[in-house]
Amino acid sequence: MNRIVANISLRGIDNETAARLKEEAKRRRVSVNALILDFIRGGVEAGSRMRRRRVYHDLDALAGTWTAEEASEFLKAVADFEDVDQELWR
């Protein structure tokens, strides 16, 4: 069983966020404190998993195998993907 070792005050929560936290806590039938602790634990766990992410070397054999000419041809072939149609972003 985890022992409580610290109390932390969280300041600066806007009214909309506080209301949403209360709604979610009510929906889950837990206290707002329990909900926030769950969120914090989940975030810390996710961050820890990201740091432990495995490094794969599946494509290492391909790295650096293109000649300068092949690399140039590839860059020319994908150059159109760099153009942004400003009308699509309005």
C-alpha positions in Angstrom: 0.0 0.0 0.0 1.3 3.5 -0.9 2.0 5.7 2.0 1.0 9.4 1.7 4.3 11.4 1.8 3.3 14.8 0.6 0.5 17.3 0.1 0.7 19.7 -2.8 -1.5 22.7 -3.4 -2.4 23.4 -7.0 -3.2 27.1 -7.7 -4.4 28.9 -10.8 -7.1 26.6 -12.0 -9.6 28.5 -14.1 -13.3 28.1 -13.5 -13.9 26.2 -16.7 -11.2 23.6 -15.9 -12.4 23.3 -12.3 -16.0 22.7 -13.6 -14.8 20.1 -16.1 -12.8 18.3 -13.4 -15.8 18.2 -11.1 -18.0 16.9 -13.9 -15.5 14.1 -14.8 -15.0 13.2 -11.1 -18.8 13.0 -10.7 -19.1 10.9 -13.9 -16.4 8.5 -12.6 -17.9 8.6 -9.0 -14.6 9.6 -7.4 -13.4 12.8 -5.7 -11.8 15.6 -7.6 -8.6 14.8 -5.6 -8.7 11.2 -6.7 -9.3 12.1 -10.3 -6.3 14.6 -10.3 -4.1 12.0 -8.7 -5.1 9.5 -11.3 -4.3 12.0 -14.1 -0.9 12.8 -12.5 0.0 9.1 -12.1 -1.0 8.3 -15.6 1.1 11.2 -17.0 4.1 10.3 -15.0 3.8 6.6 -16.0 3.4 7.6 -19.7 6.5 9.8 -19.5 8.4 7.0 -17.9 7.3 4.6 -20.7 8.4 7.1 -23.3 11.9 7.3 -21.8 12.2 3.5 -21.8 11.1 3.3 -25.4 13.0 0.6 -27.3 15.4 1.6 -30.0 15.1 -0.4 -33.1 17.9 -0.9 -35.7 15.8 -2.5 -38.5 16.7 0.1 -41.1 20.3 0.7 -40.0 21.6 -1.2 -43.1 19.9 1.3 -45.4 21.4 4.4 -43.7 24.1 6.0 -45.8 23.8 3.5 -48.7 22.5 6.0 -51.3 25.0 7.6 -53.7 24.9 11.4 -54.0 23.1 11.0 -57.3 20.4 8.7 -55.8 19.9 11.1 -52.9 19.6 14.0 -55.4 17.1 12.1 -57.5 15.0 11.3 -54.4 15.0 14.9 -53.2 13.9 16.0 -56.7 11.1 13.4 -56.7 9.7 14.6 -53.4 10.3 18.3 -53.9 6.6 18.9 -54.7 5.6 17.8 -51.2 7.3 20.9 -49.9 4.9 23.2 -51.7 2.0 24.4 -49.5 -1.2 25.4 -51.2 -2.2 28.5 -49.1 -5.8 28.2 -50.3 -6.2 24.9 -48.5 -5.1 26.5 -45.2 -7.8 29.2 -45.2 
